[in-house]
Amino acid sequence: MLTLKADNRLLTANSQTAYLVNNQSSGSSTLTLTNVTALTVDKFLLVGEWGDESTEYFRIGAIDTATGIVSLEDPHTGVGAAT
């Protein structure tokens, strides 16, 4: 079996980071983050760490800058996603 490996850290080298305010339950379609100033609707959000098999990415559907709540959408369909 052929195994491909890549160092993807360059893709996020200059990107902003944010952290969850509270633990989120599985299946949630929103996240409450510490910092949403660099986020933009219809851009993508990586949830997790590169190389971790549980890492997922989502399209940002909406951002409430007052509360830090970000609504997640499926990156392929644009429909509300569950984490």
PDB file of N, CA, C and O in Angstrom:
ATOM      1  N   MET A   1       0.841  -1.172   0.000  1.00  0.00           N
ATOM      2  CA  MET A   1       0.000   0.000   0.000  1.00  0.00           C
ATOM      3  C   MET A   1       0.890   1.240   0.000  1.00  0.00           C
ATOM      4  O   MET A   1       1.882   1.310   0.726  1.00  0.00           O
ATOM      5  N   LEU A   2       0.525   2.198  -0.811  1.00  0.00           N
ATOM      6  CA  LEU A   2       1.249   3.453  -0.916  1.00  0.00           C
ATOM      7  C   LEU A   2       0.683   4.450   0.087  1.00  0.00           C
ATOM      8  O   LEU A   2      -0.533   4.629   0.153  1.00  0.00           O
ATOM      9  N   THR A   3       1.534   5.098   0.863  1.00  0.00           N
ATOM     10  CA  THR A   3       1.108   6.112   1.823  1.00  0.00           C
ATOM     11  C   THR A   3       1.715   7.443   1.429  1.00  0.00           C
ATOM     12  O   THR A   3       2.933   7.561   1.296  1.00  0.00           O
ATOM     13  N   LEU A   4       0.876   8.438   1.243  1.00  0.00           N
ATOM     14  CA  LEU A   4       1.348   9.785   0.912  1.00  0.00           C
ATOM     15  C   LEU A   4       1.331  10.640   2.164  1.00  0.00           C
ATOM     16  O   LEU A   4       0.376  10.602   2.941  1.00  0.00           O
ATOM     17  N   LYS A   5       2.381  11.405   2.354  1.00  0.00           N
ATOM     18  CA  LYS A   5       2.463  12.317   3.489  1.00  0.00           C
ATOM     19  C   LYS A   5       2.823  13.697   2.972  1.00  0.00           C
ATOM     20  O   LYS A   5       3.600  13.839   2.027  1.00  0.00           O
ATOM     21  N   ALA A   6       2.245  14.718   3.606  1.00  0.00           N
ATOM     22  CA  ALA A   6       2.539  16.092   3.207  1.00  0.00           C
ATOM     23  C   ALA A   6       2.586  16.969   4.444  1.00  0.00           C
ATOM     24  O   ALA A   6       1.834  16.758   5.396  1.00  0.00           O
ATOM     25  N   ASP A   7       3.462  17.941   4.425  1.00  0.00           N
ATOM     26  CA  ASP A   7       3.545  18.911   5.506  1.00  0.00           C
ATOM     27  C   ASP A   7       2.639  20.084   5.138  1.00  0.00           C
ATOM     28  O   ASP A   7       3.017  20.934   4.332  1.00  0.00           O
ATOM     29  N   ASN A   8       1.446  20.129   5.727  1.00  0.00           N
ATOM     30  CA  ASN A   8       0.453  21.150   5.391  1.00  0.00           C
ATOM     31  C   ASN A   8       0.527  22.387   6.272  1.00  0.00           C
ATOM     32  O   ASN A   8      -0.314  23.278   6.151  1.00  0.00           O
ATOM     33  N   ARG A   9       1.510  22.460   7.149  1.00  0.00           N
ATOM     34  CA  ARG A   9       1.590  23.609   8.052  1.00  0.00           C
ATOM     35  C   ARG A   9       1.752  24.923   7.311  1.00  0.00           C
ATOM     36  O   ARG A   9       1.350  25.966   7.826  1.00  0.00           O
ATOM     37  N   LEU A  10       2.328  24.904   6.117  1.00  0.00           N
ATOM     38  CA  LEU A  10       2.485  26.130   5.337  1.00  0.00           C
ATOM     39  C   LEU A  10       1.134  26.735   4.962  1.00  0.00           C
ATOM     40  O   LEU A  10       1.024  27.949   4.789  1.00  0.00           O
ATOM     41  N   LEU A  11       0.113  25.902   4.838  1.00  0.00           N
ATOM     42  CA  LEU A  11      -1.212  26.394   4.467  1.00  0.00           C
ATOM     43  C   LEU A  11      -1.824  27.282   5.546  1.00  0.00           C
ATOM     44  O   LEU A  11      -2.650  28.143   5.246  1.00  0.00           O
ATOM     45  N   THR A  12      -1.428  27.079   6.782  1.00  0.00           N
ATOM     46  CA  THR A  12      -1.996  27.850   7.886  1.00  0.00           C
ATOM     47  C   THR A  12      -0.950  28.668   8.631  1.00  0.00           C
ATOM     48  O   THR A  12      -1.217  29.149   9.732  1.00  0.00           O
ATOM     49  N   ALA A  13       0.223  28.832   8.059  1.00  0.00           N
ATOM     50  CA  ALA A  13       1.328  29.500   8.747  1.00  0.00           C
ATOM     51  C   ALA A  13       0.989  30.916   9.189  1.00  0.00           C
ATOM     52  O   ALA A  13       1.377  31.316  10.287  1.00  0.00           O
ATOM     53  N   ASN A  14       0.291  31.675   8.387  1.00  0.00           N
ATOM     54  CA  ASN A  14      -0.029  33.068   8.725  1.00  0.00           C
ATOM     55  C   ASN A  14      -1.504  33.271   9.025  1.00  0.00           C
ATOM     56  O   ASN A  14      -2.006  34.391   8.936  1.00  0.00           O
ATOM     57  N   SER A  15      -2.187  32.228   9.371  1.00  0.00           N
ATOM     58  CA  SER A  15      -3.624  32.340   9.606  1.00  0.00           C
ATOM     59  C   SER A  15      -3.927  32.687  11.063  1.00  0.00           C
ATOM     60  O   SER A  15      -3.122  32.448  11.963  1.00  0.00           O
ATOM     61  N   GLN A  16      -5.094  33.249  11.261  1.00  0.00           N
ATOM     62  CA  GLN A  16      -5.560  33.579  12.598  1.00  0.00           C
ATOM     63  C   GLN A  16      -6.039  32.311  13.299  1.00  0.00           C
ATOM     64  O   GLN A  16      -6.482  31.363  12.651  1.00  0.00           O
ATOM     65  N   THR A  17      -5.948  32.303  14.607  1.00  0.00           N
ATOM     66  CA  THR A  17      -6.473  31.174  15.373  1.00  0.00           C
ATOM     67  C   THR A  17      -7.501  31.673  16.367  1.00  0.00           C
ATOM     68  O   THR A  17      -7.472  32.825  16.800  1.00  0.00           O
ATOM     69  N   ALA A  18      -8.397  30.790  16.713  1.00  0.00           N
ATOM     70  CA  ALA A  18      -9.409  31.077  17.732  1.00  0.00           C
ATOM     71  C   ALA A  18      -9.631  29.783  18.505  1.00  0.00           C
ATOM     72  O   ALA A  18      -9.315  28.695  18.023  1.00  0.00           O
ATOM     73  N   TYR A  19     -10.163  29.912  19.673  1.00  0.00           N
ATOM     74  CA  TYR A  19     -10.393  28.751  20.521  1.00  0.00           C
ATOM     75  C   TYR A  19     -11.849  28.717  20.946  1.00  0.00           C
ATOM     76  O   TYR A  19     -12.526  29.745  21.000  1.00  0.00           O
ATOM     77  N   LEU A  20     -12.317  27.511  21.246  1.00  0.00           N
ATOM     78  CA  LEU A  20     -13.686  27.363  21.740  1.00  0.00           C
ATOM     79  C   LEU A  20     -13.818  27.999  23.110  1.00  0.00           C
ATOM     80  O   LEU A  20     -12.928  27.862  23.950  1.00  0.00           O
ATOM     81  N   VAL A  21     -14.927  28.695  23.342  1.00  0.00           N
ATOM     82  CA  VAL A  21     -15.195  29.295  24.641  1.00  0.00           C
ATOM     83  C   VAL A  21     -15.577  28.202  25.637  1.00  0.00           C
ATOM     84  O   VAL A  21     -15.137  28.222  26.786  1.00  0.00           O
ATOM     85  N   ASN A  22     -16.398  27.250  25.192  1.00  0.00           N
ATOM     86  CA  ASN A  22     -16.854  26.131  26.021  1.00  0.00           C
ATOM     87  C   ASN A  22     -16.719  24.844  25.219  1.00  0.00           C
ATOM     88  O   ASN A  22     -16.551  24.877  24.000  1.00  0.00           O
ATOM     89  N   ASN A  23     -16.793  23.721  25.905  1.00  0.00           N
ATOM     90  CA  ASN A  23     -16.839  22.445  25.195  1.00  0.00           C
ATOM     91  C   ASN A  23     -18.092  22.405  24.340  1.00  0.00           C
ATOM     92  O   ASN A  23     -19.154  22.858  24.767  1.00  0.00           O
ATOM     93  N   GLN A  24     -17.976  21.873  23.153  1.00  0.00           N
ATOM     94  CA  GLN A  24     -19.111  21.757  22.240  1.00  0.00           C
ATOM     95  C   GLN A  24     -19.511  20.297  22.154  1.00  0.00           C
ATOM     96  O   GLN A  24     -18.656  19.412  22.119  1.00  0.00           O
ATOM     97  N   SER A  25     -20.803  20.048  22.118  1.00  0.00           N
ATOM     98  CA  SER A  25     -21.260  18.676  21.959  1.00  0.00           C
ATOM     99  C   SER A  25     -21.189  18.277  20.491  1.00  0.00           C
ATOM    100  O   SER A  25     -21.309  19.117  19.599  1.00  0.00           O
ATOM    101  N   SER A  26     -20.995  17.013  20.261  1.00  0.00           N
ATOM    102  CA  SER A  26     -20.971  16.496  18.897  1.00  0.00           C
ATOM    103  C   SER A  26     -22.325  16.740  18.247  1.00  0.00           C
ATOM    104  O   SER A  26     -23.363  16.577  18.888  1.00  0.00           O
ATOM    105  N   GLY A  27     -22.315  17.129  16.988  1.00  0.00           N
ATOM    106  CA  GLY A  27     -23.560  17.378  16.281  1.00  0.00           C
ATOM    107  C   GLY A  27     -24.007  18.821  16.309  1.00  0.00           C
ATOM    108  O   GLY A  27     -25.048  19.157  15.744  1.00  0.00           O
ATOM    109  N   SER A  28     -23.241  19.679  16.955  1.00  0.00           N
ATOM    110  CA  SER A  28     -23.594  21.091  17.023  1.00  0.00           C
ATOM    111  C   SER A  28     -23.337  21.762  15.678  1.00  0.00           C
ATOM    112  O   SER A  28     -22.340  21.471  15.017  1.00  0.00           O
ATOM    113  N   SER A  29     -24.226  22.654  15.275  1.00  0.00           N
ATOM    114  CA  SER A  29     -24.024  23.373  14.010  1.00  0.00           C
ATOM    115  C   SER A  29     -23.511  24.792  14.247  1.00  0.00           C
ATOM    116  O   SER A  29     -23.412  25.584  13.310  1.00  0.00           O
ATOM    117  N   THR A  30     -23.187  25.111  15.498  1.00  0.00           N
ATOM    118  CA  THR A  30     -22.596  26.401  15.825  1.00  0.00           C
ATOM    119  C   THR A  30     -21.419  26.186  16.780  1.00  0.00           C
ATOM    120  O   THR A  30     -21.366  25.204  17.521  1.00  0.00           O
ATOM    121  N   LEU A  31     -20.494  27.121  16.740  1.00  0.00           N
ATOM    122  CA  LEU A  31     -19.371  27.147  17.668  1.00  0.00           C
ATOM    123  C   LEU A  31     -19.287  28.536  18.273  1.00  0.00           C
ATOM    124  O   LEU A  31     -19.517  29.526  17.579  1.00  0.00           O
ATOM    125  N   THR A  32     -18.962  28.627  19.554  1.00  0.00           N
ATOM    126  CA  THR A  32     -18.701  29.913  20.192  1.00  0.00           C
ATOM    127  C   THR A  32     -17.195  30.025  20.353  1.00  0.00           C
ATOM    128  O   THR A  32     -16.569  29.240  21.065  1.00  0.00           O
ATOM    129  N   LEU A  33     -16.619  31.028  19.669  1.00  0.00           N
ATOM    130  CA  LEU A  33     -15.169  31.169  19.605  1.00  0.00           C
ATOM    131  C   LEU A  33     -14.681  32.403  20.348  1.00  0.00           C
ATOM    132  O   LEU A  33     -15.440  33.346  20.569  1.00  0.00           O
ATOM    133  N   THR A  34     -13.411  32.389  20.730  1.00  0.00           N
ATOM    134  CA  THR A  34     -12.811  33.506  21.455  1.00  0.00           C
ATOM    135  C   THR A  34     -12.567  34.717  20.573  1.00  0.00           C
ATOM    136  O   THR A  34     -12.564  35.846  21.063  1.00  0.00           O
ATOM    137  N   ASN A  35     -12.362  34.502  19.274  1.00  0.00           N
ATOM    138  CA  ASN A  35     -12.014  35.603  18.380  1.00  0.00           C
ATOM    139  C   ASN A  35     -12.603  35.336  16.998  1.00  0.00           C
ATOM    140  O   ASN A  35     -12.227  34.365  16.341  1.00  0.00           O
ATOM    141  N   VAL A  36     -13.519  36.186  16.556  1.00  0.00           N
ATOM    142  CA  VAL A  36     -14.133  35.998  15.236  1.00  0.00           C
ATOM    143  C   VAL A  36     -13.797  37.136  14.273  1.00  0.00           C
ATOM    144  O   VAL A  36     -14.335  37.178  13.167  1.00  0.00           O
ATOM    145  N   THR A  37     -12.924  38.051  14.668  1.00  0.00           N
ATOM    146  CA  THR A  37     -12.650  39.240  13.857  1.00  0.00           C
ATOM    147  C   THR A  37     -12.057  38.906  12.490  1.00  0.00           C
ATOM    148  O   THR A  37     -12.307  39.634  11.530  1.00  0.00           O
ATOM    149  N   ALA A  38     -11.290  37.839  12.373  1.00  0.00           N
ATOM    150  CA  ALA A  38     -10.660  37.498  11.099  1.00  0.00           C
ATOM    151  C   ALA A  38     -11.526  36.587  10.227  1.00  0.00           C
ATOM    152  O   ALA A  38     -11.146  36.272   9.100  1.00  0.00           O
ATOM    153  N   LEU A  39     -12.671  36.166  10.732  1.00  0.00           N
ATOM    154  CA  LEU A  39     -13.525  35.240   9.983  1.00  0.00           C
ATOM    155  C   LEU A  39     -14.435  35.987   9.022  1.00  0.00           C
ATOM    156  O   LEU A  39     -14.799  37.140   9.252  1.00  0.00           O
ATOM    157  N   THR A  40     -14.796  35.302   7.934  1.00  0.00           N
ATOM    158  CA  THR A  40     -15.656  35.874   6.913  1.00  0.00           C
ATOM    159  C   THR A  40     -16.671  34.820   6.482  1.00  0.00           C
ATOM    160  O   THR A  40     -16.326  33.650   6.319  1.00  0.00           O
ATOM    161  N   VAL A  41     -17.913  35.233   6.299  1.00  0.00           N
ATOM    162  CA  VAL A  41     -18.955  34.331   5.814  1.00  0.00           C
ATOM    163  C   VAL A  41     -18.542  33.776   4.452  1.00  0.00           C
ATOM    164  O   VAL A  41     -17.963  34.493   3.636  1.00  0.00           O
ATOM    165  N   ASP A  42     -18.836  32.517   4.212  1.00  0.00           N
ATOM    166  CA  ASP A  42     -18.536  31.758   2.996  1.00  0.00           C
ATOM    167  C   ASP A  42     -17.067  31.345   2.870  1.00  0.00           C
ATOM    168  O   ASP A  42     -16.688  30.740   1.868  1.00  0.00           O
ATOM    169  N   LYS A  43     -16.245  31.657   3.855  1.00  0.00           N
ATOM    170  CA  LYS A  43     -14.872  31.147   3.881  1.00  0.00           C
ATOM    171  C   LYS A  43     -14.880  29.845   4.678  1.00  0.00           C
ATOM    172  O   LYS A  43     -15.912  29.455   5.224  1.00  0.00           O
ATOM    173  N   PHE A  44     -13.753  29.188   4.744  1.00  0.00           N
ATOM    174  CA  PHE A  44     -13.682  27.886   5.397  1.00  0.00           C
ATOM    175  C   PHE A  44     -13.015  27.980   6.764  1.00  0.00           C
ATOM    176  O   PHE A  44     -12.154  28.825   7.006  1.00  0.00           O
ATOM    177  N   LEU A  45     -13.443  27.086   7.646  1.00  0.00           N
ATOM    178  CA  LEU A  45     -12.937  27.037   9.007  1.00  0.00           C
ATOM    179  C   LEU A  45     -12.450  25.619   9.278  1.00  0.00           C
ATOM    180  O   LEU A  45     -13.214  24.661   9.152  1.00  0.00           O
ATOM    181  N   LEU A  46     -11.185  25.486   9.648  1.00  0.00           N
ATOM    182  CA  LEU A  46     -10.612  24.196  10.001  1.00  0.00           C
ATOM    183  C   LEU A  46     -10.847  23.987  11.492  1.00  0.00           C
ATOM    184  O   LEU A  46     -10.438  24.809  12.313  1.00  0.00           O
ATOM    185  N   VAL A  47     -11.497  22.900  11.834  1.00  0.00           N
ATOM    186  CA  VAL A  47     -11.786  22.590  13.235  1.00  0.00           C
ATOM    187  C   VAL A  47     -10.946  21.384  13.614  1.00  0.00           C
ATOM    188  O   VAL A  47     -11.270  20.251  13.257  1.00  0.00           O
ATOM    189  N   GLY A  48      -9.868  21.634  14.339  1.00  0.00           N
ATOM    190  CA  GLY A  48      -8.953  20.574  14.731  1.00  0.00           C
ATOM    191  C   GLY A  48      -7.529  20.914  14.343  1.00  0.00           C
ATOM    192  O   GLY A  48      -7.204  22.070  14.072  1.00  0.00           O
ATOM    193  N   GLU A  49      -6.695  19.908  14.320  1.00  0.00           N
ATOM    194  CA  GLU A  49      -5.278  20.073  14.000  1.00  0.00           C
ATOM    195  C   GLU A  49      -4.943  19.300  12.736  1.00  0.00           C
ATOM    196  O   GLU A  49      -5.501  18.228  12.502  1.00  0.00           O
ATOM    197  N   TRP A  50      -4.031  19.831  11.910  1.00  0.00           N
ATOM    198  CA  TRP A  50      -3.572  19.107  10.732  1.00  0.00           C
ATOM    199  C   TRP A  50      -3.091  17.741  11.147  1.00  0.00           C
ATOM    200  O   TRP A  50      -2.389  17.594  12.147  1.00  0.00           O
ATOM    201  N   GLY A  51      -3.472  16.737  10.375  1.00  0.00           N
ATOM    202  CA  GLY A  51      -2.996  15.386  10.621  1.00  0.00           C
ATOM    203  C   GLY A  51      -3.835  14.588  11.591  1.00  0.00           C
ATOM    204  O   GLY A  51      -3.673  13.371  11.678  1.00  0.00           O
ATOM    205  N   ASP A  52      -4.720  15.226  12.318  1.00  0.00           N
ATOM    206  CA  ASP A  52      -5.598  14.518  13.251  1.00  0.00           C
ATOM    207  C   ASP A  52      -6.781  13.980  12.462  1.00  0.00           C
ATOM    208  O   ASP A  52      -7.442  14.732  11.746  1.00  0.00           O
ATOM    209  N   GLU A  53      -7.056  12.682  12.584  1.00  0.00           N
ATOM    210  CA  GLU A  53      -8.110  12.085  11.770  1.00  0.00           C
ATOM    211  C   GLU A  53      -9.504  12.604  12.110  1.00  0.00           C
ATOM    212  O   GLU A  53     -10.435  12.390  11.334  1.00  0.00           O
ATOM    213  N   SER A  54      -9.674  13.271  13.232  1.00  0.00           N
ATOM    214  CA  SER A  54     -10.989  13.812  13.586  1.00  0.00           C
ATOM    215  C   SER A  54     -11.158  15.276  13.153  1.00  0.00           C
ATOM    216  O   SER A  54     -12.219  15.862  13.367  1.00  0.00           O
ATOM    217  N   THR A  55     -10.127  15.866  12.551  1.00  0.00           N
ATOM    218  CA  THR A  55     -10.204  17.248  12.077  1.00  0.00           C
ATOM    219  C   THR A  55     -11.181  17.349  10.914  1.00  0.00           C
ATOM    220  O   THR A  55     -11.201  16.498  10.025  1.00  0.00           O
ATOM    221  N   GLU A  56     -11.994  18.409  10.934  1.00  0.00           N
ATOM    222  CA  GLU A  56     -12.959  18.639   9.864  1.00  0.00           C
ATOM    223  C   GLU A  56     -12.872  20.091   9.420  1.00  0.00           C
ATOM    224  O   GLU A  56     -12.311  20.931  10.125  1.00  0.00           O
ATOM    225  N   TYR A  57     -13.425  20.382   8.255  1.00  0.00           N
ATOM    226  CA  TYR A  57     -13.525  21.763   7.824  1.00  0.00           C
ATOM    227  C   TYR A  57     -14.963  22.046   7.432  1.00  0.00           C
ATOM    228  O   TYR A  57     -15.692  21.167   6.972  1.00  0.00           O
ATOM    229  N   PHE A  58     -15.350  23.298   7.626  1.00  0.00           N
ATOM    230  CA  PHE A  58     -16.714  23.736   7.376  1.00  0.00           C
ATOM    231  C   PHE A  58     -16.695  25.075   6.654  1.00  0.00           C
ATOM    232  O   PHE A  58     -15.715  25.818   6.713  1.00  0.00           O
ATOM    233  N   ARG A  59     -17.786  25.364   5.978  1.00  0.00           N
ATOM    234  CA  ARG A  59     -17.997  26.696   5.414  1.00  0.00           C
ATOM    235  C   ARG A  59     -18.687  27.519   6.507  1.00  0.00           C
ATOM    236  O   ARG A  59     -19.569  27.018   7.204  1.00  0.00           O
ATOM    237  N   ILE A  60     -18.281  28.776   6.651  1.00  0.00           N
ATOM    238  CA  ILE A  60     -18.891  29.661   7.644  1.00  0.00           C
ATOM    239  C   ILE A  60     -20.191  30.209   7.061  1.00  0.00           C
ATOM    240  O   ILE A  60     -20.180  30.869   6.022  1.00  0.00           O
ATOM    241  N   GLY A  61     -21.307  29.936   7.727  1.00  0.00           N
ATOM    242  CA  GLY A  61     -22.616  30.372   7.249  1.00  0.00           C
ATOM    243  C   GLY A  61     -23.015  31.732   7.784  1.00  0.00           C
ATOM    244  O   GLY A  61     -23.618  32.531   7.067  1.00  0.00           O
ATOM    245  N   ALA A  62     -22.684  32.004   9.036  1.00  0.00           N
ATOM    246  CA  ALA A  62     -23.025  33.282   9.663  1.00  0.00           C
ATOM    247  C   ALA A  62     -22.099  33.504  10.845  1.00  0.00           C
ATOM    248  O   ALA A  62     -21.582  32.557  11.437  1.00  0.00           O
ATOM    249  N   ILE A  63     -21.900  34.774  11.180  1.00  0.00           N
ATOM    250  CA  ILE A  63     -21.045  35.148  12.311  1.00  0.00           C
ATOM    251  C   ILE A  63     -21.766  36.204  13.130  1.00  0.00           C
ATOM    252  O   ILE A  63     -22.201  37.225  12.597  1.00  0.00           O
ATOM    253  N   ASP A  64     -21.892  35.957  14.424  1.00  0.00           N
ATOM    254  CA  ASP A  64     -22.416  36.959  15.340  1.00  0.00           C
ATOM    255  C   ASP A  64     -21.221  37.531  16.096  1.00  0.00           C
ATOM    256  O   ASP A  64     -20.718  36.905  17.030  1.00  0.00           O
ATOM    257  N   THR A  65     -20.766  38.712  15.699  1.00  0.00           N
ATOM    258  CA  THR A  65     -19.551  39.278  16.295  1.00  0.00           C
ATOM    259  C   THR A  65     -19.744  39.676  17.748  1.00  0.00           C
ATOM    260  O   THR A  65     -18.774  39.737  18.503  1.00  0.00           O
ATOM    261  N   ALA A  66     -20.977  39.948  18.154  1.00  0.00           N
ATOM    262  CA  ALA A  66     -21.235  40.332  19.555  1.00  0.00           C
ATOM    263  C   ALA A  66     -21.057  39.156  20.506  1.00  0.00           C
ATOM    264  O   ALA A  66     -20.569  39.324  21.624  1.00  0.00           O
ATOM    265  N   THR A  67     -21.455  37.964  20.062  1.00  0.00           N
ATOM    266  CA  THR A  67     -21.394  36.789  20.935  1.00  0.00           C
ATOM    267  C   THR A  67     -20.259  35.833  20.589  1.00  0.00           C
ATOM    268  O   THR A  67     -19.906  34.975  21.398  1.00  0.00           O
ATOM    269  N   GLY A  68     -19.679  35.973  19.386  1.00  0.00           N
ATOM    270  CA  GLY A  68     -18.632  35.059  18.940  1.00  0.00           C
ATOM    271  C   GLY A  68     -19.170  33.742  18.408  1.00  0.00           C
ATOM    272  O   GLY A  68     -18.416  32.782  18.255  1.00  0.00           O
ATOM    273  N   ILE A  69     -20.470  33.686  18.124  1.00  0.00           N
ATOM    274  CA  ILE A  69     -21.077  32.453  17.629  1.00  0.00           C
ATOM    275  C   ILE A  69     -20.930  32.386  16.104  1.00  0.00           C
ATOM    276  O   ILE A  69     -21.257  33.332  15.386  1.00  0.00           O
ATOM    277  N   VAL A  70     -20.435  31.254  15.642  1.00  0.00           N
ATOM    278  CA  VAL A  70     -20.243  31.011  14.221  1.00  0.00           C
ATOM    279  C   VAL A  70     -21.138  29.843  13.814  1.00  0.00           C
ATOM    280  O   VAL A  70     -21.083  28.771  14.416  1.00  0.00           O
ATOM    281  N   SER A  71     -21.963  30.058  12.787  1.00  0.00           N
ATOM    282  CA  SER A  71     -22.805  28.986  12.247  1.00  0.00           C
ATOM    283  C   SER A  71     -22.020  28.250  11.176  1.00  0.00           C
ATOM    284  O   SER A  71     -21.405  28.867  10.307  1.00  0.00           O
ATOM    285  N   LEU A  72     -22.048  26.934  11.246  1.00  0.00           N
ATOM    286  CA  LEU A  72     -21.283  26.103  10.323  1.00  0.00           C
ATOM    287  C   LEU A  72     -22.181  25.520   9.250  1.00  0.00           C
ATOM    288  O   LEU A  72     -23.342  25.194   9.499  1.00  0.00           O
ATOM    289  N   GLU A  73     -21.625  25.393   8.050  1.00  0.00           N
ATOM    290  CA  GLU A  73     -22.329  24.762   6.944  1.00  0.00           C
ATOM    291  C   GLU A  73     -21.457  23.681   6.346  1.00  0.00           C
ATOM    292  O   GLU A  73     -20.231  23.741   6.429  1.00  0.00           O
ATOM    293  N   ASP A  74     -22.095  22.689   5.740  1.00  0.00           N
ATOM    294  CA  ASP A  74     -21.369  21.657   5.017  1.00  0.00           C
ATOM    295  C   ASP A  74     -20.587  22.326   3.888  1.00  0.00           C
ATOM    296  O   ASP A  74     -21.173  23.110   3.140  1.00  0.00           O
ATOM    297  N   PRO A  75     -19.295  22.052   3.732  1.00  0.00           N
ATOM    298  CA  PRO A  75     -18.492  22.741   2.727  1.00  0.00           C
ATOM    299  C   PRO A  75     -18.892  22.415   1.284  1.00  0.00           C
ATOM    300  O   PRO A  75     -18.546  23.153   0.362  1.00  0.00           O
ATOM    301  N   HIS A  76     -19.618  21.315   1.091  1.00  0.00           N
ATOM    302  CA  HIS A  76     -19.988  20.908  -0.260  1.00  0.00           C
ATOM    303  C   HIS A  76     -21.389  21.358  -0.642  1.00  0.00           C
ATOM    304  O   HIS A  76     -21.635  21.732  -1.788  1.00  0.00           O
ATOM    305  N   THR A  77     -22.310  21.321   0.322  1.00  0.00           N
ATOM    306  CA  THR A  77     -23.705  21.616   0.012  1.00  0.00           C
ATOM    307  C   THR A  77     -24.154  22.981   0.496  1.00  0.00           C
ATOM    308  O   THR A  77     -25.145  23.510  -0.008  1.00  0.00           O
ATOM    309  N   GLY A  78     -23.453  23.570   1.462  1.00  0.00           N
ATOM    310  CA  GLY A  78     -23.872  24.847   2.021  1.00  0.00           C
ATOM    311  C   GLY A  78     -25.001  24.720   3.015  1.00  0.00           C
ATOM    312  O   GLY A  78     -25.516  25.728   3.499  1.00  0.00           O
ATOM    313  N   VAL A  79     -25.398  23.488   3.333  1.00  0.00           N
ATOM    314  CA  VAL A  79     -26.463  23.239   4.289  1.00  0.00           C
ATOM    315  C   VAL A  79     -25.864  23.189   5.685  1.00  0.00           C
ATOM    316  O   VAL A  79     -24.717  22.776   5.856  1.00  0.00           O
ATOM    317  N   GLY A  80     -26.641  23.612   6.692  1.00  0.00           N
ATOM    318  CA  GLY A  80     -26.170  23.578   8.074  1.00  0.00           C
ATOM    319  C   GLY A  80     -25.497  22.257   8.402  1.00  0.00           C
ATOM    320  O   GLY A  80     -26.019  21.190   8.078  1.00  0.00           O
ATOM    321  N   ALA A  81     -24.357  22.326   9.036  1.00  0.00           N
ATOM    322  CA  ALA A  81     -23.557  21.126   9.302  1.00  0.00           C
ATOM    323  C   ALA A  81     -23.591  20.765  10.775  1.00  0.00           C
ATOM    324  O   ALA A  81     -23.880  21.604  11.628  1.00  0.00           O
ATOM    325  N   ALA A  82     -23.301  19.547  11.051  1.00  0.00           N
ATOM    326  CA  ALA A  82     -23.151  19.083  12.435  1.00  0.00           C
ATOM    327  C   ALA A  82     -21.701  18.706  12.649  1.00  0.00           C
ATOM    328  O   ALA A  82     -21.117  18.001  11.827  1.00  0.00           O
ATOM    329  N   THR A  83     -21.111  19.165  13.740  1.00  0.00           N
ATOM    330  CA  THR A  83     -19.701  18.863  14.021  1.00  0.00           C
ATOM    331  C   THR A  83     -19.561  17.533  14.687  1.00  0.00           C
ATOM    332  O   THR A  83     -18.447  17.112  14.998  1.00  0.00           O
TER     333      THR A  83
END
